[in-house]
Amino acid sequence: MDEYSEVQKDSLISLEEKTEIGICVRNIDLFEIYKYALLNNKKVIITSDMYLPINVIEKILSNNGIDVYEDIFLSSDYKLTKSSGNLFKKIKSIYSNSSILHIGDNRKADNYSAKINGIHAINIKKNNNKLSYSSKKDNLILSQFINNRLFINNNYFYNFGYECLGPLLFSYSVWLNKQLSSDCIENAFFLARDGKIMKQAFNIMYGNKYNNKYIYASRRGYIVPSLNNYDGIRDMLSNFFLEKHFNLDELIGKAGISKSDINNKYNNIDFEHNYNSIDEIMSDDNISSFLNYLYIVITNNSLKEEKLLKNYLKNKGFKGKIGIIDIGWFGHMQNALVKIFGNNIHGYYMGVKSKTPYNNLEMKGFLFDSGLNLNNEKFVRTFVGIFELLFTNLDGSFIHLYKKDNRIYPKFKNNKYSQQKLSNTIILAQKAALDFVKDYRDSYLYKFNNISMEESFSRIRRFGSTPSKKDIKEFSTIHEKSSYVLSEVNLKSKIFYLFHPKCFVNDLNHSWYGGALYNFTKIKLPYYKLYFLFKKLSK
């Protein structure tokens, strides 16, 4: 240290003390023992082999809610150490008439040295790892930050949300703020339903910046009002979100109308006949006149819904340079809004898939973006149902707007998850994630240890690609889908698939791939790698 001046040395000491005060957190398991001791009227003495001065230690203790104690014995203050036993002798001499129990994590200094000096001692684990999804490859500072704030016996979903979803929401919020700022966005809108938790995280970080609001949204709720902006039935159908195989019944449902809206003279049409492409349905001479009629019916309904949507969004301040925020994937809702309101709309998503048909739109993805970070897109694809579930909320899916007594109201589908199940599971995980966002924002670490996109995704990626038995058990109880696909992780029996092999492939395509196969075979393998191979061979 001779190369440093006294002023420099004092500056470095001050910086270290400030850093220690900023980053030190209490051991939450030991803190419970501390509270128990106070509750039972025990005198609490704090002792440590510590070089920092007593005023710094007192500040650290106070910051962590440890304000009530009898005395502090520091090696820096008494020039004695626990490891030598001399600091214990000092304590013993002052409290000679007391029965003393010392609790610490160093076997020699806290256990052996205390006992040979007549003090009872309990040795606790030095590194009590409560992490389930972090690895040595992750940022150690962040992993320790998370570990220091989890209880061993916490609810599974709380710990999961804090460790996996929290860092993702935090890092996404930082990224989103930078994008909104660089693109000079005036008004930002978080789209229902996935956008709710994203808005809550962003508001913790940045408040009401960019006049951000939460608005009703769904593919159906935005696409149907936009359909009148297409020229002809082919152009309209080409912008539907259709499955590989579809029929007229499904088509008119996606167009926002029902059979009751159709003239009775078309009752003889087979609405259940399956088509494989837009070209096929357009070349069917038997329904050509019906399609032209259908275009008029769809357009008239679309105009009505468009008027309501414009009024609703106008009242929300949908103007200027607009940013919309959602979980993402293809950009269907953004495309619909652009058709209605024009091009001054930018989209910011967790991810934009490489096969998006809307490369002309102003879209950006955090985890993956139209071919960038393709591995992240592949990983999300293997557990996309579970990933989306983590962003859901108690509202039903938005269908459309309607007017009653000169007021505009939203109409919702019933939520397929019970409120009780969501409240006890996913909503709890979301609460924990928001707790993480707040804790990390308020921590000294935030100033110099930013969470990268890769770091924020690593834990949730491990969960999704290589789940444990515990993960499968907990999530299998809440994510019930249709009767055809029982759930994300519960496939049908082996005997059933022996006679229906195509069903196995179909069910697997709609499942949490790693979780479903692990649960099905009871053998833990890198199933996400098999998924990539399966997709490659099935092309």
N, C-alpha and C positions, 0 to 999 in steps of 0.2 A: 504493500500500500504506500510505499515511500514515494512512488511517482505521482501521487495525488496530493494536492494542497489540502490544508485543514478545511477550507471552505468547501472544496469538492467532497471531502469525506463527510462533512456535516450534511451536505446535500444528498449524498447517497444513503446515509443513515435515515434521513427524514423520508426519503422516497420508500425505503424498505418498510419503515414503520407505517407509513400511509397505506402501502400495499397490503401489509399484514392485517391492518384494521379493516381494510375493504374486503378482503377475500376470505378471512377466517369465519367458519360457521360452526355451530355447536354440533356435537355428536347427538343426534336426536334420540337414540336409544338410551344413552347415558343421561340425557336431559330428563327423561322420564324418571330415572332413579333420583336425580336431584330434586324434582318436584315431589316425589314420594317422601324423601327425607324431610323436606320442609313441612309437608302436610302432617308428618308425625313428630313435629317439633324437635327434630334433630339439628344440632349445630353442624354447619357445613364449613369445612376448611378446604381451600384450594391451594394445591402445591404443584410445582413444576420445575424441572431442570431447564430453565429458560434464560436466554441471554437478553431478551427484550426487557426494557425497564417496566416497573410496576404500573406507571400511568398508561402505557400502551396496552398492557394486559387488562387493566380495568376497563379501558375503552372497548376492547374486543368483547369482554364479558358482558358489558352493558348493552352493546349492539345486539347481542344474542339472547337477551332476556334473562341474564344471570346477574341479578343485582343484590340478592339477599345471601350473604355468607358471613361467617364469623371472622375469618382472617385469610390472608394470602401469604404463602411462603414460597418465594422464588429464589432460585440459585443466584440470579443476577442481583438480588437485593441483600441476601444473607451471605453470599460468597461461599455457600455450602451446597452440596448436591445430594439428591436422593440416591444416586447410584453408589456413592461412597457410604451412604447410611447416615452421614452427618446432619443432613437436613431433617431426617426423621428424629434424630436425637434432639434437635432443637425443638421440634414440635412436641415431642414427648416431655421435655423439660417444662414447657409452658403449660401444657395440658396434662400434668402428671396425675391428676385425680380423675381423668376421663378414660373411658373405654373407647378406643379409636379403631375404626374400620377404614382401611385405605382401598380405593378402587382405581385400578390403572391398567394399561395395556402392555407394559414392558415387564417381562418375566423377571429380569434381574433388578432393575431399579424400583419397580412398583410392587413386586411380590416378594422376592427373596430379601432385599434390603429392609423392607418394612417389617417382615416377620422376625429377622434376627435382632431387631431393635424393639421387640415387644409390641408390635402393632399388628392387629389382624389385617389380612389382605385378601382381596379377591382379584384374580387376573381375568380381564375380558379380552375378547378377540381384538387384535390390532387392526386387521383389515376385514371388516364385516361386509362382505360383498352382497349387495342386494340387487345387483343388476342382472337382467335376464337376456338382454339383446345387444349389449355392448361387447366389444372385443378389444384385443391389444392393438388392433389396427386403427382404432378410433382415437380421437383427441382425448388424451388422458385427463386434461383439465376439465373438459366437459363431462366425461364419465364420472369423475370424482364429485363434480358439482351435483350431478343427478343422484349419485349414490348417497351423498351426505344428507339428502332431503327425503329419502324413502324410508318408511318403516318396514321391518321384516314381515310383519303380519298385516300389512295393508291389504285392502281389497285388490284383487287381481287387476281389475279394469282401471283402478286409479293408478297403480304402479305402471301399467302398460301405457296409459295415456301420458303420464309424466315423462317416461323414458323414450317412447317412440313418436307419439304425435306432437308433443310439445316442441322439441327441437325443429321438426319440420315446419310447423306453423310459424315459429319464431323466424327462421331463416327465410321462409317465403315472404313474410311481412316486410323484412328488411329489403329483399329483392324487389318486392312490389312497390315500395316507397320510392326506390331509385328509378324504376321504370316510369312511374306516374310523373315523377319530377322531370326526368329527361325528355318525356314526350309532351310536357306542358299540359297535362290533363287538368281541366277545370272542374269537372264533376265526375265522381267515381260511384259506380253502382255495383253492389254485391248481389248476385242473383240467387234467388231461392232454389233449392233448399240448401244446397251444399255451401253456398256463400255465407251462411249465417255464422258458422264457427270461424270462417276466414275473416269476416268483418270484426268479430269480437276480438280476435287476436290482433288485428291491425289497429283497432281502436285503443287497445291497451298500450300499444307502442306509440301511436301517433295521434290519438284523439280523433277529432272530426276533420282531419286534413282532407283536402280535395272535396269538401262538402259531401263526404261519402254517405250513402244510404243503402238500405236493404230493400229490394223490390221483388214482387211476385214474378216467378219465371218458370217456364218448362218448355221443352221442345214443342209440345202440342200447343201450349199457350201463346207461343210466338210465331210458329210456322204457319198455323192456320190464318192468322190475321195478315200474313204476308203473301198468301197465295194469289190474291187478285193482281199482284204485280207481275205475273208471268204471262207470256204471250202464247196462248193455246194450251191444250191439255197435255201434249207431250212435254213441253217446257215445264209445266207445273209438276207432272209426275216425276220428272227427272230430279226434282229437288225434294222429293219425299224421302223420309228415313225408312226405307223398306227392307225387309228381310230378303234372303236369297230366294225364298219361295213365298209368294203372297197371293191373296185372292181379292176379289172386289169388296167383300165384306170388311176385310182389314184395311183396304185402301180408303173406303169412304169414312171409316172410323178415324184414320189419321188425318183425313181432310176436314174433320170436325162436324160431319153430318151423320145421320142415321138413316136406316131404311124408311122410316116414317116420313122423312123429308122428300122422298122420291115418288114421282108420279106412278100411280097404280098400273099404268100400261106397260111398265117395265118389270112386272112381277114374274114374268116367265124367264128372266135372266138368271143364270146359275151364279150366284154370288159366292159359292164355295169352291168354284173351279180354280185350281192353282196355276199360277204363271211363274215363269223363271226369269223374266226380264221385262223392261218397259217396251222393248221392240216387239216381244211376243204379244203383249196385250194390245199394242197399237195395230198389229197386223191381223187381229181377230175381227173379220168382217161382220161377225154376228153381233158385235157390241159397238161398232163404230158410231152409230147414231146415238147410242146411250152415252158414250164417252163425251160426245159434243154437248149433250144435254147436261151431263154431270159437271162439265166445266162451268156452265152457267150457274148451276145450283151452288157449287163450291165457291165461285167468285162472289155471288150475292151474300152468302154467309160470311165470307172472309171480309168483305167491306164493312159489314156490321161490327165484327169483332175488332177490325183495325181501328175503327172510330173510337171504340171504348178503350182500346189499348193506348191510343194516342192521347186521349184525355187523361187517363190514369198517369201515364209517364210525364205528361206536361205538368201535372200537379206535383210530381216528384222532382221537378227541376231538370228534366231530361233535355238538356240543351248545351250549346257550346261544344268544346272538345271533350268527348265523353270516353270514359274508361269503364268497361264492364269486367267483373271479376267472378270467376266460377272455377269449379274443379277441372272442367275442360274436356278434352279428347278431340272432337272433330271441328267444332265451331258452328254447329247448326243454328243455335240461337242467335249468335252474332250475325250470321248471314241473313237470317230473317229480319233482324233489326235494321241492318243496312238496307235491305229491300224497302223497308218502310220509312226510315229516317235519313237515309243517305250515308255517305262514306266516312263521316267524321266520328267513327266509333272504333275504339281500340280495345282488343281483348287481352286479358292477362290471366293465365291459367296455370294450374299445377302441371299440366302437360298438354301438348298438342300432338296428336298422332301423325305419323309419317304419311298415312294414306288419306289425310284430310282432302276433300275435294275443293277446299276454299283457300288455295294458296294466294289468291288475290287479296285476301282480307289482312288487316293489320292485327296480327295475332302473335303473342309471345308465350312460350311455355317455360316454366321454371325447371322441372325435372327433365323434360325432354321437349324438343321443339322442332316439329316437321322434319324429322330425320336426324337431328342433332341429339347426342346422348341416347342413341338407339338402344343400348343395353338397359337403360333405366325404363324405357318404354316396354321392353320385353319382360322385365321383372314385374312391373305393375300389371301387365296383362295376365300373369299367372295367378294373381289374387285380386283382380280388379273389383269383384263384387264386395269383398271385405274392405278394400281400400275406400270405396264409395260409401260403404256403411259407416265408416268412421266420421264422415262429414254430414251425416243425416241429422234431422231434428224431429221434433214431435209433430210438426205440421204435416198434413197430408200433401200429396202432390197437387200442384196448381193445375187446373184444367183450363178455365177461361174466366173472363170478367162478365158481369151482367149488371143491368141497371134496374134499380127499384127505388121508387119515390125520389127520382132525380139524384140518386147517389149510386156510385159504382162499388160493387162488391166482388170479391173473388169467390170462385167455386173450387172446392178441393175434392180429390179422391180421398177415401179413408186410408189412413196410414196402415201399411201391412204389418207393422210392428206394434205391439201393445205398449201403451205409455209406461206401464210398470216395468216391462222388460228393458225398454230404452233408458228409463231413468236409473235403473240399477246397474246398467252396463255401459252402453255407449255414451250416454249423457254424463256419466261419472268419469269416463275416460276423457271426454271433452273438457270437463271441469278441471281435471288434473293437467291437461295440456295447457289450458289457459293459466293455471297456477304456475306452470313452468315459465310461460312467456313473461308473466309478471315478475317472478323471482329472478329470472336472468336479466330482464330489463333493469331491475333495481340493483343488481349485483355490480361489484367493481369489475368483474371479469368482462362484462359487456364492452368496456372501453377498449380492451386490447385483445380479446379472444373472440373474434367473430366466428359464427357457425357457418361453414361453407355449405353449398348445396349438397355436395357429396357426403359430408358429415351428417347433415340433417336427414338424409335419406337412408343412411347405412343401417340404422337400427330397425326401422320399419321394413326395410328390404329383407333383412335376415328373418324377421318374424314371418313375412309373407312367403318367402322361398323355402325356408327350412323350419317350419313350426315344430314346437314341442307337443307332447301329449297333452300337457296342461292347456296350451293355446287352443288345440282342437276341441278339447272338452268344453272350455268356456265359451268359445264362439259358436259351437254347434247348437247350443241351446237357444240362440237368439235370432239367427239369420234364416228363418223359414221362408222358403220360396214357394213355387207352385207345387201341385201334387205330382207333377211329372219329374221335377228335380226337387227332391225332398229338402235339400239344404245345400249350402256351400260345401259341407264336409261329409254329409251322410249319403253316400251312394246306395244303390239297391244291392240286393244279395248277389253273391257270386253265381248262384244257380240261375237267377234271372238273366244275368248277362251272358251266361253260357248259351242260352237259347235266343238271346236278343243282343248280339254283339254290337250292332249299330247304335243301340240305345246307350251302350257303355261309352262310345265315342262322343255321342251327343251330350250325355250327362256330364262327362268330363270337361267338355268345352264350356259348360256353364257352371263350373265349380271353382272352388279354391284348389287349384291343381295339386300343390304340395300337400295341403291338409287333407284333401279327399283321398289321394292315393296312400298316404301314410295311414289314415284311418281304415282304409279298405284292406291294405296288405299287412298292416301291423309291423312293417319293416321300414326303418328310417333310411332313406336314400336321397341323393340330390335330385329330387323329382323335377325341379325347375329346369335342369339340364335335359331331362327326358322330354319335357314340354317343348323346349326349343327344337329338339330333334324331331319330335312328333309333328310340329307345325311345318318344319322343313320338308318332311317326307310326304305330308298330306297335300302339298301344293300341286 
